[in-house]
Amino acid sequence: MNKGRLEAFSDGVLAIVITIMVLELRTPEGSTWEALREVAPTFLTYLLSFVYVGIYWNNHHHMLQLADRVDGVVLWANLHLLFWLSLFPFTTGWMDETGFDPVPTAVYGIDLLLAAVAYWLLQASLVRRQGHDGPLAQAVGGDWKGKASPVLYLLGIAASFWEPYVGVALYVAVALVWLVPDRRVERFVAEHQDAGSPVSDPDA
């Protein structure tokens, strides 16, 4: 199956997720800097979730560059990822509205963790289709970020019951790790194109 519809659908869902989150931003009750400062935590939680959606959108786009076609397993794996990402407005809003109480902060971390697991499953399903000598497996390599992120999420979830802001700090740390440009796929595609061998799915 062609991957075009999967990409278009995923882009649409992520656009809706961002739209729902921004609609949750409430305007300040007043026209002073103090009033603006009162809604700062809401804006910062929105910013964190926006960054996460952006990271997933960016990596999803790059990953699918190395897949010409998809199958049913990939489609369901992609829907699984979109499910957890679609919960970002809910978990973000709950964490903000409760003032970073332990349980909502932990639930936010659980959502991040399950989204990361779902992304790994989507990546694994694409690798399975191509084979472990396929372009995606070669481009991803050891994937130390993918392996370290769930550990940090688990630490953040546990820390949320002790000190929620430590949990949030760990979630921010993971986001910062992924914000550092990861050009493995871009470099892999560029090297193979420069060498004159097009990157494609061997099962296409």
C-alpha positions in Angstrom: 0.0 0.0 0.0 1.1 3.5 -0.7 2.3 5.5 2.3 0.8 8.8 1.1 -2.6 8.4 2.9 -0.9 7.3 6.1 1.3 10.5 6.1 -1.7 12.8 5.2 -3.9 11.2 7.9 -1.1 11.5 10.5 -0.4 15.1 9.7 -4.1 15.9 10.0 -4.4 14.2 13.4 -1.4 16.0 14.8 -2.7 19.3 13.5 -5.9 18.7 15.3 -4.0 17.8 18.5 -2.2 21.1 18.4 -5.4 23.0 17.7 -7.2 21.4 20.7 -4.2 22.2 23.0 -4.1 25.8 22.0 -7.8 26.2 22.5 -7.2 25.1 26.1 -5.1 28.2 26.7 -7.2 30.7 28.7 -6.8 34.5 28.3 -5.5 36.4 31.3 -8.1 37.9 33.6 -6.9 41.4 33.3 -4.5 43.6 31.2 -1.4 43.7 33.4 1.8 41.8 33.5 0.7 40.2 36.7 -2.4 38.7 35.0 -0.2 37.3 32.3 2.1 35.8 34.8 -0.8 33.9 36.4 -1.4 32.0 33.2 2.3 31.3 32.6 2.2 27.7 33.9 -0.6 26.9 31.4 1.4 28.3 28.6 4.5 26.4 29.6 2.7 23.1 29.8 1.2 23.8 26.3 4.7 24.7 25.1 6.1 21.4 26.4 3.4 19.3 24.7 3.7 21.3 21.5 7.4 20.6 21.4 6.7 16.9 21.9 4.1 16.8 19.1 6.7 18.6 16.9 9.3 16.1 17.8 7.0 13.2 16.9 5.9 14.9 13.6 9.5 15.5 12.6 10.8 12.0 13.4 7.7 10.4 11.8 8.3 12.4 8.6 11.9 11.3 8.5 11.2 7.7 9.3 8.6 7.4 6.5 11.2 8.8 4.0 12.7 5.4 4.2 9.5 3.5 3.5 8.0 3.6 0.0 5.0 1.4 0.9 3.3 0.2 4.1 1.1 -2.8 5.1 -1.7 -3.4 7.5 0.6 -4.0 10.5 2.2 -0.6 9.9 -1.2 1.1 9.6 -2.3 -0.2 12.9 1.0 0.6 14.5 0.6 4.1 13.2 -2.9 4.4 14.6 -1.6 3.1 18.0 0.9 6.0 18.0 -1.7 8.5 17.1 -4.0 7.3 19.9 -1.5 8.1 22.6 -0.6 11.4 20.9 -4.3 12.3 20.7 -4.4 12.1 24.5 -1.8 14.9 24.9 -4.5 17.6 25.2 -6.3 15.7 28.0 -3.2 14.8 30.0 -1.7 18.2 29.5 -4.8 20.0 30.6 -5.3 17.8 33.7 -1.7 18.3 34.8 -2.1 22.1 34.4 -5.5 22.4 36.0 -4.5 20.5 39.1 -1.3 22.6 39.6 1.0 19.7 38.9 -0.4 17.3 41.5 1.3 13.9 41.7 -1.2 11.7 39.9 -1.9 14.0 36.9 1.8 14.6 36.5 2.5 10.9 36.6 -0.4 10.2 34.1 1.2 12.8 31.7 4.5 10.9 32.0 2.6 7.6 31.3 1.2 9.1 28.2 4.6 10.2 27.1 6.0 6.7 27.8 3.3 4.9 25.9 3.7 7.2 22.9 7.4 6.4 22.9 6.6 2.7 23.0 4.1 3.1 20.2 6.7 5.0 18.1 9.2 2.2 18.7 6.6 -0.4 17.6 5.9 1.6 14.4 9.6 1.7 13.7 9.9 -2.0 14.4 7.0 -2.8 12.1 8.7 -0.9 9.3 12.1 -2.6 10.0 10.3 -6.0 10.0 8.8 -5.2 6.6 12.1 -4.1 5.1 14.4 -6.5 6.9 17.2 -5.8 9.3 19.5 -4.9 6.4 16.9 -2.5 5.1 17.4 1.3 4.9 15.6 2.2 8.1 17.5 -0.3 10.2 20.7 1.0 8.8 19.8 4.6 9.4 18.6 4.1 13.0 21.6 2.1 14.1 21.9 1.7 17.9 19.1 4.3 18.6 20.5 5.3 22.0 17.9 8.1 22.3 15.0 5.6 21.8 16.4 3.3 24.4 17.2 6.1 27.0 13.9 7.9 26.7 11.6 5.2 28.3 14.0 5.0 31.2 13.9 8.7 31.8 10.1 8.6 31.5 9.9 5.9 34.1 12.1 7.9 36.4 9.9 11.0 35.8 6.7 9.0 36.6 8.2 7.7 39.9 9.6 11.1 40.8 6.1 12.7 40.3 4.8 10.9 43.4 7.7 12.4 45.4 8.1 15.8 43.8 6.0 16.5 40.7 8.3 19.3 39.4 11.3 16.8 39.4 9.1 14.6 37.2 8.3 17.5 34.9 12.0 18.3 34.7 12.8 14.8 33.5 10.1 15.1 30.9 11.7 18.4 29.8 15.1 16.7 29.7 13.9 14.0 27.3 12.4 16.7 25.0 15.7 18.6 25.0 17.6 15.4 24.1 15.3 15.0 21.1 15.5 18.6 20.1 19.2 18.2 19.4 19.2 17.6 15.6 19.3 13.9 14.9 20.3 13.7 11.2 20.7 9.9 10.9 18.0 9.5 8.4 18.9 12.7 6.5 22.5 11.7 6.4 21.6 8.1 5.2 19.4 9.3 2.4 21.9 11.9 1.3 24.8 9.5 1.3 22.9 6.9 -0.8 21.6 9.5 -3.2 25.1 10.9 -3.6 26.3 7.4 -4.3 23.8 7.0 -7.0 21.7 4.3 -5.3 18.2 5.4 -4.5 16.8 4.6 -1.1 13.7 2.4 -1.4 11.8 -0.3 0.3 13.0 -3.6 -1.0 9.4 -5.0 -0.9 7.9 -2.1 -2.9 
